[in-house]
Amino acid sequence: MSFDNWENVLWGAMIVSFVGVFASAIILIRGLVGEYKDPHSAVMITVGAWVLRKYPLLVIIGVAGELLFNTVSFVASITLDVWHSAELAKANQIASAAYKAGNENQERAEKLEQNNLVLQKDLANTQKGLADSSLHSKNRLSAKAAVFLTLRKKPLIAP
C-alpha cells in the first residue's frame, strides 16, 4: 500500500477511535449514574457461571473502551506524525537540491554576463582599431596622391 492509502486508513482509524471514545464515555456515564442512584443494584446479569451487576459492568466496559480507543488513536497519531516527518524530510532534501542548483545556475549566468561584457569591450576596441587603421590608410593614400599630383605638374581635370 502506498503512503496515501495508509494515511487514509490511519485517519479512518482515528475517526473510529474518537467515535468509540465518545460511545465509551456515554456508557461509562450511564454506569456511574446508575451506581450513584442505586449503589446496591438489584439488576443482575448472568454470563455463564458469572453473575454481574449491571451498572458496575457498564463502568468497566466504558473505561475499557476508552482505554482501547485512546490507544488506537495514539498509535495512529504517532504513525501519521512519523510518516509526515519522513515526507517533510524528503521534500526538504528536494528543495535543498533545487536551491543549490538554482544558485549554481545563477553563478554561471553571472560568469557568462561578465564574459559577454569582456567580449563586447574587445569587439568595440577591435572595431575602433579597424576604423583608426582605415582612417590612417586613407590619410596615407591622400598624402601619396598629393605627392603624385605635385610630381605630375598637370592637373587631372582640365580647367
N, C-alpha and C positions, 0 to 999 in steps of 0.2 A: 504494500500500500504506500502511496506517496504521502508526503507531509500534509498536503491539503486534506486528503481523506482522513488521516489520523487526527488532524486538527478538528475536523467536523465531528468525529467520533468522540473526542475528548470534550468538546463544547457540549455535545449532547449528553454525555455522562455528567457534566457539571450541572446542566439544567435539570436532569432527572434527580440528581442528588439534592439540589435545592428544593425541589418539589417534595422529595422524600423527607428532608429535614422538616419542612413545614407540616407535612402529614404526621410525622412522629411527634412533633411538638403539640399538635392538636390532641393526639392520643394520650400523650403524657399529661396534658392539662385536664383532659376528661377523667383520667385515672386519679389525679390529685384532688380534683373537685369531689369525686365520688368518695375518696378516702376522707376528705375533710367533713363531708356531710354525714358519713356513716363509717366511723373508724373500724367497726366490727361488722363488716359487710356480711350479710347472710347469703348473698348470691354466690354460689359455689359452682365451679366448672370442673368437670371430671375429665381428665385426659389420661386414658389408660389407667394405671394404678395411682396416678397423682390426682389429688383434689386441690384445686387452686381457687383462691378468692378472686373475684372479677376485677376489682379496682387496683389492687397491687399488681396484678398481671398486666393491666393497661400501662401502669407506670413503668414496669420492666420493659415492655415492648417499645414504649415511647423513647426511653433512654437508650436502649439497644439500637433502635432505628436511627436516632440522632447520631450516635457514635459511628454506625456503619456509613451513613450517607455523608457525614462530615469527613470521614476518612477517604471515601471515593472522591469527594470534591477536592480535598487537599492533594491527593495523588495526581488527579487530572490537572490541577492548577500548577503544581511543581513541574510536571511533564511539559505542559504548554510553555512555561517560563524557560525551561532548558532549551526547548526547540526554537523558541523565538530568539533566545540569546545566540544560538548557533546560526540561525538565519541572519541575524543582525551582524554577527562577526563576518559572515561570508559577504554580505552586502558592503561592509566597511572595507574589506580587502579589495573588492572590485572597484569601489570608489577611490581607494588609495592608488591603485594601479592606474586608473583613468586620470587622476590628478597628476601623477608622476609623468605619464605620457603627455599630458597637456603642457606641463612645464618644459619637458624636453622639446616639444614642438615649438613652444614659444621661444626658447633659446635658439633653436635652429632658424626660426623666422628672423630673429634679431640679427644673427650672423649673416644670413642672406641679405638682409637690408643693408648691413654695413658693407658687404662685398659689392652690392649694387651701387652704393654711393661712391666707393673707390673706383669702380669701373666707369661710372658716369664722369667722375673727375678726370680719369685717364683719357676718356674719349674727348672731353672738352679740351684738354691740353693737346691731344693729337690734332684735333680739328684746328685749333689755334696755330699750332706749329705748321700745319699744311697751308693755312691761309697766309701766314707770315712768309713761308718759303715761296708761295705763289706770287705774293706781292714783291718779294725780293727778286724773284726771277723776272717779273715784268719790268721792274726797275732796271735790271741788268740789260734786258732787251732794249729798253728805251735808251739807255746810255750807248749801247752798241749802234743803235740806229742813228743816234745823233752824231756819233763819230763817223759812221758810214756816210751820212749825208754831208757832213762838212768836208770829208775827203773827196767826194764826188764833185763838188762845186756846182753842180747843176741841180736845180730844183726838180723834184719828181713831178710836180704839177706845173704845167705851163701857165704863165701869167696871162 
